[in-house]
Amino acid sequence: MSAHPGLDSLSETDRDTLTFGPLWMFSLVAGSDGAVDEREVDELARVVERARPDGGPLLDLVLSDLSHEGSRLLARYAADARGPEEGLRRIAAILELNWPPEVGDSFRDGLLAVGHAVAEASGGFLGLGDRTGRAEREALALAAACLGVRDERGEEDPGAAWPPVGP
């Protein structure tokens, strides 16, 4: 990974872990319904290319690295034995140990925004109706729980950022 302020002090494994965050989010959400749709892949590519600002500067750095070093990082991601849940939990720990809460919260929110964008990419019928299916909503709630999303009282609240999982 290229050198960035704030990432230099991390081990290579921890830098990779942060960089794999959008990929784990994609895997968890896009694969939740049993099939990865081409529109979901295209949406992830768009997110990486435009470095979504709602994830803060740390996520922008990660997305920039994915954009510029994609082939090498994808090979490392493919060789990593961790699954999305384990990876997202490790990201939560890295954020807590290395950055102030507002930076970690911004990064978490940005990763969830990536997941939400991927979930919406293939949903709905002819662009109408709810674009996020039940499986995707459940995956987003699981991702939020793995990332340790908390409400304003500091309690875990994985559903706060996303619509609740309904029937």
BAFI-3210 file (N, C-alpha, C; in Angstrom, 3 decimals, decimal comma, padded with zeros to 6 digits):
// residues 167
n [1|2|3|4|5|6|7|8|9|10|11|12|13|14|15|16|17|18|19|20|21|22|23|24|25|26|27|28|29|30|31|32|33|34|35|36|37|38|39|40|41|42|43|44|45|46|47|48|49|50|51|52|53|54|55|56|57|58|59|60|61|62|63|64|65|66|67|68|69|70|71|72|73|74|75|76|77|78|79|80|81|82|83|84|85|86|87|88|89|90|91|92|93|94|95|96|97|98|99|100|101|102|103|104|105|106|107|108|109|110|111|112|113|114|115|116|117|118|119|120|121|122|123|124|125|126|127|128|129|130|131|132|133|134|135|136|137|138|139|140|141|142|143|144|145|146|147|148|149|150|151|152|153|154|155|156|157|158|159|160|161|162|163|164|165|166|167]
n.u [000,858|000,457|002,290|000,719|-000,168|-000,981|-001,434|001,021|002,125|000,964|000,986|001,787|-000,171|-002,355|-002,755|-003,495|-005,840|-007,561|-007,730|-008,985|-011,537|-013,727|-013,955|-014,616|-017,061|-018,469|-018,434|-019,940|-022,456|-023,202|-023,092|-025,080|-027,598|-027,107|-026,163|-023,933|-024,465|-023,926|-024,366|-023,891|-021,149|-020,280|-021,116|-019,479|-017,016|-017,448|-017,723|-015,162|-013,615|-014,488|-014,021|-015,733|-016,800|-018,149|-017,058|-014,952|-011,520|-009,785|-011,049|-011,153|-008,419|-007,976|-009,729|-008,538|-006,081|-007,048|-008,023|-005,706|-003,877|-005,148|-005,004|-002,814|-003,632|-006,076|-005,184|-003,859|-006,022|-007,564|-005,910|-006,087|-007,247|-009,322|-012,787|-015,589|-016,981|-015,124|-013,052|-014,256|-014,738|-012,116|-011,302|-012,823|-011,519|-008,923|-009,452|-010,369|-008,080|-006,234|-007,167|-008,971|-012,362|-014,149|-012,949|-012,899|-015,683|-016,522|-015,200|-016,403|-019,088|-018,739|-017,941|-020,313|-021,932|-020,836|-021,619|-024,405|-024,768|-023,986|-025,940|-028,245|-027,790|-028,656|-031,274|-034,924|-037,646|-037,562|-036,457|-038,193|-039,818|-038,679|-035,259|-033,459|-033,108|-034,376|-032,319|-030,029|-030,446|-030,266|-027,600|-026,334|-027,037|-025,677|-023,053|-022,834|-023,007|-020,677|-018,766|-019,071|-020,895|-022,320|-024,890|-025,965|-025,727|-023,660|-024,115|-024,278|-025,753|-026,716|-028,739|-029,260|-028,259|-029,438|-032,384|-034,710|-034,770|-037,335|-040,395]
n.v [-001,178|002,242|004,927|006,805|009,579|008,758|006,087|004,987|004,086|001,678|-001,929|-003,985|-005,912|-004,795|-002,460|-003,625|-004,835|-002,631|-001,684|-003,783|-003,507|-002,206|-004,236|-006,511|-005,606|-005,409|-008,162|-009,323|-008,024|-008,083|-010,801|-011,760|-012,537|-014,799|-014,548|-012,682|-009,734|-008,175|-005,429|-004,785|-005,214|-003,276|-000,998|-001,073|-000,617|001,994|003,351|002,990|004,334|007,004|007,713|008,040|010,795|010,689|008,940|010,032|011,256|009,064|006,771|007,685|007,605|004,844|003,972|005,274|003,937|001,386|002,001|002,788|000,709|-001,631|-004,302|-005,594|-005,410|-006,759|-009,347|-009,863|-009,690|-011,867|-013,914|-013,748|-015,304|-014,572|-014,065|-011,888|-011,105|-011,563|-009,928|-007,340|-007,041|-006,940|-004,575|-002,754|-002,991|-002,093|000,556|001,570|001,357|003,041|005,546|008,612|008,608|009,986|009,750|006,988|006,492|007,863|006,390|003,860|004,569|005,289|002,826|001,415|002,949|002,274|-000,422|-000,058|001,288|-000,715|-002,622|-001,338|-001,264|-003,428|-003,843|-003,618|-003,273|-002,587|-000,187|000,736|000,836|-000,761|-000,780|-002,237|-005,425|-007,912|-009,742|-008,216|-006,096|-007,464|-008,271|-005,773|-004,978|-006,957|-006,319|-003,759|-004,467|-006,040|-004,069|-002,605|-000,494|002,174|003,734|007,098|006,955|005,312|002,646|-000,543|-000,442|-001,625|-001,259|001,397|003,062|002,146|000,999|-000,879|-004,481|-005,932|-007,839]
n.w [000,000|-000,650|000,904|003,392|005,412|008,702|008,169|008,050|010,462|010,941|010,873|008,021|007,667|009,089|007,585|005,144|006,058|006,582|003,959|002,690|003,589|002,026|000,131|001,617|002,577|000,169|-000,587|001,482|001,281|-001,512|-001,998|-000,386|-001,257|-002,616|-005,186|-007,134|-008,700|-011,868|-011,904|-009,261|-009,048|-010,853|-009,462|-007,159|-008,413|-009,343|-006,891|-005,777|-007,678|-007,499|-004,885|-002,324|-000,426|002,029|003,802|005,027|005,315|005,794|004,700|002,088|001,440|001,522|-000,516|-002,652|-002,778|-003,476|-005,991|-007,405|-007,011|-007,570|-008,827|-007,558|-004,874|-004,954|-005,459|-003,073|-001,352|-002,234|-001,402|001,316|004,202|005,844|006,397|005,505|007,929|010,049|009,109|009,098|011,827|012,750|011,550|013,043|015,516|014,857|014,123|016,572|018,156|016,914|015,974|016,678|018,009|016,209|013,704|013,336|013,425|011,137|009,142|009,502|008,906|006,247|005,099|005,484|003,835|001,371|001,290|001,288|-001,159|-002,938|-002,335|-003,238|-005,938|-007,530|-006,950|-006,776|-009,163|-012,445|-011,681|-009,789|-006,557|-003,479|-003,374|-001,982|-000,928|001,407|002,157|001,656|003,448|005,857|005,675|005,765|008,357|009,805|009,046|010,198|012,895|013,139|012,674|014,930|015,214|016,936|018,914|019,832|022,583|022,993|022,834|021,220|018,068|015,467|013,551|013,283|011,228|008,955|007,164|009,128|009,302|007,707|007,136]
ca.u [000,000|001,264|002,439|-000,214|-000,173|-001,978|-001,377|002,413|002,479|000,313|001,653|001,295|-001,424|-003,418|-003,037|-004,284|-007,160|-008,365|-007,935|-009,919|-012,857|-014,752|-014,103|-015,403|-018,427|-019,038|-018,651|-021,018|-023,738|-023,513|-023,282|-026,101|-028,752|-026,645|-025,655|-023,366|-025,004|-022,977|-024,601|-023,229|-019,717|-020,104|-021,266|-018,248|-015,986|-017,736|-017,417|-013,700|-013,073|-014,799|-013,635|-016,866|-016,368|-018,850|-016,287|-013,858|-010,229|-009,165|-011,647|-010,696|-007,080|-008,133|-010,316|-007,522|-005,149|-007,722|-008,115|-004,389|-003,117|-006,196|-004,618|-001,971|-004,417|-007,060|-004,479|-003,636|-007,338|-007,935|-005,068|-006,389|-008,179|-010,421|-014,049|-016,044|-017,307|-013,871|-012,329|-014,904|-014,475|-010,722|-011,276|-013,327|-010,458|-007,837|-009,911|-010,425|-006,720|-005,331|-007,727|-010,021|-013,691|-014,800|-012,338|-013,426|-017,105|-016,611|-014,777|-017,482|-020,228|-018,382|-018,026|-021,735|-022,431|-020,411|-022,524|-025,741|-024,728|-023,946|-027,249|-029,240|-027,416|-029,358|-032,617|-036,085|-038,150|-037,571|-036,095|-039,268|-039,944|-037,534|-034,098|-032,637|-033,871|-034,257|-030,992|-029,060|-030,654|-029,696|-026,138|-025,927|-027,145|-024,559|-021,832|-022,830|-022,686|-019,252|-017,983|-019,271|-021,645|-022,957|-025,800|-025,459|-025,465|-022,491|-024,538|-024,312|-027,017|-026,435|-029,808|-029,492|-027,897|-030,096|-033,757|-034,794|-035,075|-038,756|-040,839]
ca.v [000,000|003,455|005,586|007,898|009,989|008,054|004,659|004,554|003,426|000,372|-003,067|-004,248|-006,659|-003,864|-001,611|-004,456|-005,034|-001,447|-001,609|-004,826|-003,183|-002,097|-005,523|-007,366|-005,074|-005,860|-009,613|-009,620|-007,508|-008,576|-012,244|-012,119|-013,161|-015,997|-014,266|-011,350|-009,135|-007,309|-004,040|-004,622|-005,094|-001,950|000,019|-001,058|000,048|003,439|003,856|003,037|005,349|008,377|007,903|008,675|011,686|010,499|008,056|010,790|011,170|007,746|005,907|008,197|007,058|003,417|003,838|005,708|002,824|000,348|002,479|002,855|-000,533|-002,635|-005,676|-006,143|-005,532|-007,824|-010,620|-010,026|-009,941|-013,241|-014,829|-013,566|-016,351|-014,044|-013,756|-010,524|-010,813|-011,461|-008,759|-006,113|-006,948|-006,508|-003,157|-002,023|-002,972|-001,234|001,942|001,940|001,446|003,941|006,838|009,129|008,069|010,599|009,188|005,625|006,558|008,278|005,252|002,872|005,076|005,206|001,432|001,072|003,619|001,421|-001,566|000,389|001,562|-002,014|-003,249|-000,661|-001,341|-004,445|-004,053|-002,984|-003,777|-001,485|001,036|001,136|000,088|-000,876|-001,255|-003,058|-006,592|-008,387|-010,330|-007,120|-005,369|-008,311|-008,194|-004,447|-005,008|-007,774|-005,526|-002,716|-005,113|-006,411|-002,832|-001,995|000,757|002,493|004,877|008,287|006,603|004,448|001,250|-001,104|-000,168|-001,872|-000,882|002,839|003,729|001,517|000,614|-002,149|-005,647|-006,222|-009,105]
ca.w [000,000|-000,688|002,200|003,658|006,805|009,489|007,897|008,100|011,711|011,000|010,245|006,669|007,816|009,475|006,415|004,233|006,648|006,283|002,521|002,295|004,121|000,990|-000,554|002,514|002,574|-001,097|-000,537|002,422|000,796|-002,851|-001,932|000,605|-001,899|-003,296|-006,527|-007,317|-009,916|-012,580|-011,478|-007,967|-009,365|-011,457|-008,413|-006,361|-009,227|-009,317|-005,545|-005,637|-008,577|-007,104|-003,468|-001,639|000,642|003,291|004,669|005,593|004,627|005,913|003,683|000,791|001,211|001,247|-001,853|-003,607|-002,938|-004,263|-007,365|-008,042|-006,866|-007,520|-009,169|-006,492|-003,654|-005,144|-005,288|-001,622|-000,769|-002,577|-000,627|002,737|004,631|006,649|005,746|005,755|009,327|010,800|008,633|009,576|013,277|012,911|011,205|014,214|016,525|014,366|014,231|017,988|018,700|016,199|015,597|017,563|017,667|015,048|012,493|013,238|013,084|009,742|008,329|009,591|008,144|004,835|004,667|005,393|002,628|000,259|001,300|000,900|-002,601|-003,615|-002,139|-004,078|-007,349|-008,317|-006,415|-007,384|-010,440|-013,403|-010,971|-008,885|-005,319|-002,576|-004,121|-001,106|-000,509|002,783|002,376|001,717|004,713|006,915|005,540|006,253|009,821|010,278|008,859|011,229|014,174|013,092|012,757|016,241|015,111|018,211|018,889|020,537|023,991|023,030|022,814|019,875|017,405|014,063|012,647|013,310|009,984|007,807|007,449|009,859|008,505|007,828|006,521]
c.u [000,897|001,276|001,469|-000,076|-001,290|-001,980|000,036|002,774|001,851|001,193|001,075|-000,042|-002,575|-003,747|-003,877|-005,709|-008,059|-008,700|-008,933|-011,345|-013,937|-014,997|-014,888|-016,856|-019,146|-019,375|-019,843|-022,371|-024,111|-023,785|-024,422|-027,314|-028,356|-026,090|-025,128|-023,786|-023,949|-023,137|-023,959|-021,723|-019,437|-020,198|-020,024|-017,141|-016,194|-017,382|-015,906|-013,130|-013,334|-014,517|-014,690|-016,403|-017,031|-018,147|-015,110|-012,547|-009,575|-009,738|-011,253|-009,307|-007,142|-008,690|-009,344|-006,506|-005,781|-007,788|-006,772|-003,611|-004,047|-005,751|-003,807|-002,781|-005,495|-006,416|-004,230|-004,951|-007,752|-007,143|-005,351|-007,485|-009,376|-011,657|-014,491|-016,325|-016,049|-013,098|-012,926|-014,727|-013,051|-010,577|-011,745|-012,246|-009,309|-008,220|-009,886|-009,035|-005,889|-005,865|-008,748|-011,391|-014,321|-014,228|-012,868|-014,887|-017,298|-016,253|-015,865|-018,684|-019,960|-018,437|-019,484|-022,374|-022,037|-021,359|-023,920|-025,803|-024,738|-025,316|-028,302|-028,994|-028,247|-030,793|-033,698|-036,485|-038,317|-037,299|-037,141|-039,234|-038,664|-036,366|-033,176|-033,487|-033,590|-032,852|-029,929|-029,201|-030,077|-028,170|-025,615|-025,996|-026,009|-023,248|-021,726|-022,465|-021,199|-018,358|-018,150|-019,983|-022,416|-023,872|-025,212|-025,181|-024,239|-022,835|-024,560|-025,698|-026,847|-027,524|-029,988|-029,258|-028,703|-031,523|-033,784|-035,157|-036,538|-039,108|-040,558]
c.v [001,232|004,123|006,755|008,293|009,276|006,560|004,105|003,776|002,038|-000,708|-003,264|-004,992|-005,736|-002,893|-002,377|-004,623|-003,839|-001,372|-002,647|-004,517|-003,043|-003,425|-006,506|-006,910|-005,529|-007,346|-009,974|-009,224|-008,114|-010,080|-012,692|-012,813|-014,379|-015,778|-012,839|-010,853|-008,227|-005,843|-003,763|-004,444|-003,708|-000,849|000,084|-000,345|001,561|004,047|004,008|004,175|006,769|008,672|008,712|009,531|011,429|009,533|008,759|010,536|009,795|006,784|006,387|007,662|005,588|003,214|004,269|004,596|001,690|000,742|002,394|001,550|-001,737|-004,059|-006,322|-006,374|-006,604|-009,203|-010,894|-010,345|-011,393|-014,260|-014,750|-014,552|-015,825|-013,804|-012,349|-010,203|-010,638|-010,206|-007,458|-005,943|-006,460|-005,033|-002,325|-001,912|-002,052|000,233|002,410|002,162|002,584|005,321|007,303|008,626|008,682|010,085|007,769|005,608|006,921|007,121|004,179|003,302|004,996|003,790|001,000|001,742|002,835|000,227|-001,198|000,667|000,259|-002,686|-002,641|-000,868|-002,336|-004,656|-003,367|-003,636|-002,590|-000,143|001,518|000,304|000,079|-001,496|-002,117|-004,202|-006,987|-008,931|-009,241|-006,328|-006,161|-008,261|-006,851|-004,383|-005,832|-006,998|-004,445|-003,295|-005,485|-005,188|-002,128|-000,658|000,959|003,696|006,022|008,032|005,700|002,972|000,750|-000,932|-000,358|-001,441|000,611|003,497|003,221|001,176|-000,720|-003,290|-006,004|-007,534|-009,173]
c.w [000,000|000,676|002,309|005,118|007,545|009,264|008,065|009,357|011,845|010,404|008,846|006,724|008,171|008,343|005,397|004,761|006,367|004,803|002,036|002,752|003,057|000,255|000,308|002,558|001,305|-001,032|000,338|001,840|-000,559|-002,839|-001,038|-000,008|-002,730|-004,686|-006,586|-008,695|-010,550|-012,170|-010,120|-008,158|-009,940|-010,404|-007,526|-007,123|-009,231|-007,961|-005,367|-006,477|-008,087|-005,631|-002,712|-000,467|001,992|004,235|005,307|004,884|004,709|004,865|002,288|000,449|000,823|-000,166|-002,945|-003,848|-003,743|-005,731|-008,087|-008,001|-006,844|-007,772|-008,053|-005,228|-003,773|-004,994|-003,807|-000,921|-001,017|-001,756|000,878|003,143|005,421|005,805|006,108|007,223|010,174|010,401|009,143|011,079|013,541|012,556|012,395|015,284|016,118|014,501|015,685|018,580|018,111|015,866|016,622|017,099|016,425|013,731|012,269|012,827|011,620|008,805|008,317|008,748|006,642|004,304|004,536|004,179|001,378|000,155|000,839|-000,605|-003,398|-003,515|-003,058|-005,574|-008,145|-007,867|-007,209|-008,689|-011,368|-012,725|-010,002|-007,617|-004,510|-003,321|-003,274|-000,575|000,929|003,067|002,486|003,007|005,884|006,878|006,048|007,775|010,428|010,165|009,930|012,582|014,225|013,254|014,106|016,177|016,404|018,059|019,713|022,020|024,125|023,057|021,383|019,288|015,903|013,102|012,513|011,954|008,782|008,151|008,202|008,910|008,750|007,176|005,040]
res [m|s|a|h|p|g|l|d|s|l|s|e|t|d|r|d|t|l|t|f|g|p|l|w|m|f|s|l|v|a|g|s|d|g|a|v|d|e|r|e|v|d|e|l|a|r|v|v|e|r|a|r|p|d|g|g|p|l|l|d|l|v|l|s|d|l|s|h|e|g|s|r|l|l|a|r|y|a|a|d|a|r|g|p|e|e|g|l|r|r|i|a|a|i|l|e|l|n|w|p|p|e|v|g|d|s|f|r|d|g|l|l|a|v|g|h|a|v|a|e|a|s|g|g|f|l|g|l|g|d|r|t|g|r|a|e|r|e|a|l|a|l|a|a|a|c|l|g|v|r|d|e|r|g|e|e|d|p|g|a|a|w|p|p|v|g|p]
***
